[in-house]
Every structure is written in C-alpha cells, then in structure tokens.
C-alpha cells in the first residue's frame, strides 16, 4: 500500500505528473482508507467494491493522507464503471 500525502486538498503523487483531487480519490477503486483527524477511515469507494462495506462519511476537509493500493501506477479509475 502507498500512503499519499494530501497537499491543499489534492494528492500530487497519485500518478507521475498527475495531481488528483480528494473527490477523485473518494470515487477511485484504488483508494483504501483516508486519514481523517489522525484516524483511518475506510474509503467510500469500498462500499461498492468489497464485502467490508464503508457506510460512514469522510470529511474531505480533514483528510491528511490517502492509502492507495495502486501498485501498477494506473492512476485514477472511477468506481462508476463497476457500479453501473
């Protein structure tokens, strides 16, 4: 897992040369958890992708890091293609 630091509401190290907003991370199949006020919260995207469903809301204004399982440097991939 990679832990991506949030800077000014965005993740600058998502993919080489690509900065992503937290809204992208919120709907990305690769986002696993968000660090909100020092505690790790399951990504809302996992509610659609995993048996361990996330039902809580994430306050994106309080997020300082994103745990990402994108080991292949694919970058943002929307969960919308999975749930549609």
C-alpha positions in Angstrom: 0.0 0.0 0.0 1.1 3.5 -0.7 0.2 6.4 1.6 -0.2 9.5 -0.4 0.1 12.9 1.4 -2.6 15.4 0.9 -1.5 18.9 0.0 -4.0 21.8 -0.4 -6.9 19.3 -0.8 -5.2 17.3 -3.5 -2.9 14.3 -3.9 0.1 15.4 -6.0 1.8 12.0 -6.1 -1.1 9.8 -7.4 0.5 9.1 -10.8 3.6 10.5 -12.4 2.7 14.1 -13.5 -0.9 13.8 -12.4 -2.4 15.6 -9.3 -5.8 14.3 -8.2 -8.4 16.0 -6.1 -9.8 14.2 -3.0 -13.1 13.8 -4.8 -11.3 11.7 -7.4 -9.8 9.6 -4.6 -13.2 9.3 -3.0 -14.5 7.6 -6.2 -11.4 5.7 -7.2 -11.2 1.9 -6.9 -7.7 2.2 -5.6 -8.5 4.3 -2.5 -8.5 2.1 0.6 -8.6 4.5 3.5 -8.5 8.2 4.3 -6.6 9.6 7.3 -9.1 12.0 8.9 -8.0 13.8 12.0 -5.4 11.1 12.8 -7.7 8.1 12.4 -8.0 5.9 9.3 -11.5 5.7 7.8 -12.5 3.2 5.1 -12.9 4.8 1.7 -16.5 5.3 0.5 -15.4 3.6 -2.8 -15.0 0.3 -0.9 -18.7 0.3 -0.2 -19.2 -0.8 -3.8 -16.1 -2.9 -4.2 -15.7 -5.0 -1.1 -17.6 -7.2 1.3 -16.4 -4.9 4.1 -18.7 -2.1 3.3 -17.9 1.5 4.2 -21.0 3.3 5.4 -19.5 6.3 7.2 -19.0 9.7 5.7 -15.5 11.0 5.2 -14.9 14.7 5.9 -12.6 15.5 3.0 -11.7 18.9 4.6 -10.0 17.0 7.4 -8.1 14.4 5.3 -4.3 14.5 5.5 -3.4 11.3 3.6 -4.9 8.6 1.4 -4.0 4.9 1.5 -3.9 3.7 -2.1 -3.4 0.1 -3.5 -2.4 1.2 -7.0 0.9 -0.7 -7.2 0.8 -0.6 -11.0 0.7 3.2 -11.4 -2.6 3.0 -13.2 -3.8 6.2 -11.6 -7.4 7.2 -11.1 -10.1 4.6 -12.1 -13.7 5.5 -11.3 -15.9 3.1 -9.4 -18.7 4.3 -11.7 -17.7 1.7 -14.3 -18.1 -1.0 -11.6 -21.5 0.0 -10.2 -23.2 0.9 -13.5 
